[in-house]
Amino acid sequence: MWTDPIVEEIHKIRQEHAAKFNYDLRAIVREYQRRQKLSGKKIVSFIRKSEHNVAHTQRYEKQELVEA
């Protein structure tokens, strides 16, 4: 079976990184949050559920108007 060397390298790096934190997901997240805070940039941002629901509802209402 063919393996992609780039994917293999990524898997190796992820494995080593997880091992540094004893495979503790909370510790890994804390580390990424610490890095984010130090960088001053938002690495990940999620839309709030209420904002998502409003956007989805508005899009659905517009679609109904077009179809009517």
Secondary structure, 3 states (H helix, E strand, C coil): CCCCHHHHHHHHHHHHHHHHCCCCHHHHHHHHHHHHHHHCCCCCCCCCHHHHHHHHHHHHHHHHHHHC
